[in-house]
Amino acid sequence: MNDYIKFYLAPLVQVVGAVGIYVGGNYMWAGLATLPVLAILDTILPDNFEKRKMNNRLLADIPLVISALLGIALLFLLAWKINVTPDLTTLQMVGGALSLGWLSTVVSLPATHELFHEINPIRKAIGIVGQLAFFDVTRHISHNNGHHLDVASSLDYDTAKRGENIYKFAVETGWQNHKESFKLEANALKKRGKNAWSLSNYMYKALLILVFFYVGVYYIGGETGLLYVLLAQAVARLWIEGLNYFQHCGLIRVNHAPILHYHVWNHLKPISRIITFEITNHCDHHQDAFMPYYEMTPDKDSVRLPGALTCFAIALIPPIWFNFILKPALKEWDNRFANDEEKKLARAANKAAGWEDWIK
C-alpha cells in the first residue's frame, strides 16, 4: 500500500469516533472500541523495519493537519450532541468522553507533536492549538526545550524512574510539565531583557486560547456539554502521560551527556508506527527533532518493547508490566548498551526500586 495512504488510518479512526457520537446512543462508545481492535492487530503482526517511501512534505502533512484539527472538532461535536440529545444516558455520555480521551491520546497527540516540531509557522501553530484536545497548549515548550535536552537523565520529568508505576507517573508528570513550561518561558524572556510577567509571555496567549475554546464549547453544548468535554480532556491528559511513560521508562543517561540512539525505547509494530505518525519509531527523532516523521529509519539494533498499544494495556497492571516487559528489556539494555557511568546509575536505580542487580 502506498505509504502516503497508510497514514490516513489516524483520521479514519477519528471519523469512526465522530460517526459514533453523531449517531448517538450506545454508538458513543465506537471511538473507544477501536482501541482493543487495533491493539490486537498490533500485537499479532510482526515488527516492521521498512523505511517510508515518501518525499513530499506537503502530501505527508495533510493527514497530520486533518488529525490535529479533527481533535478539536470532535470535542465541539461531543458538546453539541449532548446539548441537542437530552435523552442520552450518563453511561452513553461517558462513552463519548472516553472515546475522545482515547482518540486524543493516540491520534491527536502524535499529530500535534509532529506539527509543533515543524519550522513552518502555520503548521506549527496548528500543532500548538491542536493540543487543546488534551487540555494543554503549552506542552510544546517543555517538550522542545526540556525533554529533548534532558531525555533519559535525572533532569527529565518525562522519563519515569525504575520502579515507578504508570499511575504515579501520569499524575505527577502532567503538573511538572506545566511548571517546566512556565519556568522555561520566564527564563527565555529574561534572556531577552524582558520581565517574566510582561505581555510578551506566551502564557497569556495560552490562557486566551483556553478561554475562547471553553466559551465556544459552552455556547454549543451548555453546562453538560462543557462538563463532558472537560472529562474527555482530563482522560486524554492522563492517558497521554501514560503513553509518554513507556516511551522512556527506566532508561539512564548521565546528565548533559550526548543523546545516543539507545536512550529511547522503540515500538516498531506496524499499527503503532502508522497511527502515531512514527512517534514510536523514536530513535531518529531524538537525534534530530526537526526530521519529518516519514524520514525516520527504524533502529533494528535497539532493544524494542512490544507495540505501543500493547504496552499501554499491560502497563496498567504494574506487576505484569515490570516483571514480564520492562525488567527483561532493561536487563538487556543495561548489559548491551549502557556505558560504565550509566551502569553505575542503573545499578543504583535498581537498588532504589528494590530490584535485583543484573548488571554484568
N, C-alpha and C positions, 0 to 999 in steps of 0.2 A: 504493500500500500504506500502511496506517496506520502513522504514524511510531513509535508505541509498539511495534509488532510488529517493525519493521526492526531494532531494537537487540537482538533475541534472536538475531541472527546470531552474536554473540560467544559466548554459552553453547552455541549449536548446534555451533559449530566445536569447542568443548571436549568436547562429547558425542561427536563423531566420534573425537577422540583417546582418550576414555575407552573407547569400544567397541573400538577397535583394541587397546588394552592388555589389556582383559578377554578378548578372543578369543585374543590372543597370537600367537606365530609371527611371520611377516613383517608381519602387520597392526599390529604395534607401531609401524610407520612411518606409520600412517594419519594421525596428527596432523600430522606434518611435511609430508605430501603435500598438505595443504590450502594450504600456502604458495604453491607455484607456481600452483595453480588460481586462488586469489584474486588473486595478483599479475597474472596475465594478464588476468583480468576487469577489474581496476582500471585497467590500462594502456589497454585499448581503449575503455573507457567515457569519455564527456566529463566535464569538471568539473561539479560540482553546486553551485549557488548558492542552493538553496532553504533557507529558514528552517523549522525544525521546527514542526509544528502540535501542540505538546504544552504542557500547563499543569498537569498533575497530578504533583506531585513524587513522591508515593508510588509511582504506577504507573511513573514514569520510573526510579526507583531499584531496582525489582525485578530487572531484568537485571544491574544493577551488582553487587548483593549476591550474586546467583547466581554470576556470573563470579568474584568475589573469593573466595567460599567454595570453588567448584569448583577454583580454582587450587591450594588446599591439599589438597583431597580427591584430586586426581589424583596428587599425589606419594605419598600413602599407598597409592593403588591400584597405582602402579608398584612400590612396595616389596613389597606383598602378592603381586602377580602373580609377581614374581621369586622370592619365597620358596616359593610353592606350585607353581611350574612349573620343576623342576630341569633340564628338557631344553631350555630356551631357550638359543640360541646367544649368544655375545658380541655379534655383529652385531645380533641382534634386541633385546637389552637396550640397546645403544647407540641403536638406533632409537627405543625408548621414551623414553630420556633426551632425545634431540634433539627428539622430538615435544613433550615437556613444556617443553623450553627455548623452543621457538617459541611454544607456547600461553601460556607465562608472559610472553613479551615483548609480544605484540600483543593479548592478551586480558586477562590478569590485571593487567598494569601499568596500562593505561588505566582499568580498573575501580577498582583500589585508589587510583589517583591522584585520580579524581573523588571517591571517598568520603572520603579523608583531608583533602580541602579543605572538607568539609562542617562545619557548626557542630554539628549533631545528634551527641551523644556516642556513641550506639550505632553509627550509620553510620560515624562517624569511626574508632571502634575496629575495626570490621570492615575498613576500608581499611588501617589500620596493621598489623593482624595478617596481613592478606592479602598483605603484602609478603614473607612467608615464601616465597612461590612463587619469588622471585628473590633469596633469601638476604640480605634486608635489612629490618629492622624499625625502622630509624632514618632512612630517606631522607626521610620527610616533614619532618624538622627542617631539614635543609639545603635542601630544595626550597622549603618555605614561607617560611623566614626568611633564606635566602641567595639562591637562584636568582631568586626573584620580585622581589627588590630590585635585584639586580645584573645581570639578563639583558642580554646583548649587550655588556656592558662588560668591561674587563680584569680585573675582580674576580670574574667569574663562571666557575666551574670547568665549568659545563655549556655554555658557548659555546666551540666549537672555534675555534682561530686559523686564519687563512688559510694554506693550505699544509699544515695538519696532517691526516694521513690517519686514517681511521676506526679502524685497529688501534691506533695510538699513543694516540689519544683514549680508546678503550674501556678500555684497561688502566690508564691514569693517572687518569681522572676518577672511576672507582669508588672508588679509595683516597682521593682528595681529598674525595669526598662524605662518606665515613666520618669523616675527620678534621674536616671542617667541622661535622658534626652534633655530635661531641664538644665542639668549641670553642663552638658556639652554646649548647648545653645548659649548659656550665660558666658561660658569661657570664650566662645567664638566671638561674642560681642565685645568682651573686654580686650581681646587681641586687636580688635578694630577701633579701640579707643572709645567704645560706647558703653553706657550703663546697662547692666543686665536687665533693668526694667524699662529700657527705652522702647519706643513704639516699633523699633526695628526687630524686636524679639518675635520670632516666628510663633511663639506660643499664643500670642494674641490672634494671629490668623487661624491657628488650630481651634481656638475657642469659638471664633466666629463660624468656622465651618461646622462645628458641632451644633451651635445654636440654630443656624439656618436649617440644618438637617432635621433636628428634632421638632422645630416649628413646622416644617413640611410634613413630617410623619404625623404630628398631632392634627394638623389640618385635614389630612386624608383619612386618618384612622381613629381619631379621637383618643380618649384616655386608654381604652382597652387595647387599641391597635398599638399605641406607643408602648404600653406595658410589655406586649409580646415581642415587639421589635427589640426592646432593651434585653429581654430574656434571650432572644436569638443572638444578640451581640455578646452577651455575657458568656453564653455557652461557647460561642466561637472563640472568644478570647482564651478561655480555659483550655479548649482543645488545641488551639494554636500553640500555646506554651507546651502542651503535651507533644505535639509534632516536633517542636523545637528540641524537646527533651532528648529524643532518641537520635537526633542528628549529630550530637556531640557528647552524649552521656559518658562520663568516666574517662575521657581522653586527657592526656597530660602534655603540656608544653611549658618549658621554662619561660617565665615572664620576659617578654620583649625579644625572645629568640626568633629566628626566621620561621615562618609558617611553611611547613613542608606538606607534601601530598598526603601523608598518612595522619595528619592532625584533624581529620574529619572522618565520619562514617559515610559509607556509600550504600545505597539501596538500589540495585540495578534490575529489579523486576520490571517487565515491560509496562504494566499498567501504572506502577509507581512513577516511572520516568515520564510517561506521557501526560498523565493527569496533573502532575505537579510542575509541568514545564521544566523538567530536568533538575528541579531543586534537589532531588535525591541523588543525582549524579554530581556529587558535591565537591570533588577534589579541585577541578579547574576553577570553580567559582571563587575559592579562597586564594587561588594563585593570581587570579585577575578578575576583580569584581565587575568589570565592565564587559567581560566576554559574553556575547549573546548565548542564550541557552542552547541553541542548536549547534554551536561550535564546540561545546564541551565534549571531551573524549573520556569514555568510561575507563576507570582505572582497574585493569584486570588483576593487578598485583595486590590490591588493597584487601584488608580484612573486611568482608562485606557482612552486613546484617541482612535478615530477611527483608521482604518488601515493606515499604513504609506503612501500608495499611495493616499488614500483619503485625508489625511491631507496635503500632498504636493499640491494637486489641490486646496483645499479650502483656504490654507494659501496665495495663490496668490491673493485672494480678501480679504484684511485685515479686513474690517468691518464685513464681514460674519464670518471670522475666529475668530476674537476677541469675538464677541457677541454670537455666537452660539456654538463654540467649546471650545476656551481657557478659557474665563471667567467662564463658568459653571464648568469646570474641576478644575480651580484654587480655586474657591469658596469652592468646596468640599474638595480639598487638604488642604487649609488653616484651615478649621474647623475640619477635621478628623485627620490630621497628624502633622501639624506644632506645635512645642513646643512654649513656651511663648516668647523666644527670636526670633524665626523665625516669629511668628505672628507680633511682633513689626516691623521687617524688611519688612514683607509682607504689613502691613498697610502703611508704608512709601512708598513702591514701588507702591502701588495702587494710593496713593495721587499724586506721581510724574507723573504717567501715565494719571492722570485725570480720574481715575476710581472710582466707588463707594466703600465705606467701608463696606464689607460684613462679616468681621470677628466678630465672637461672643465672 
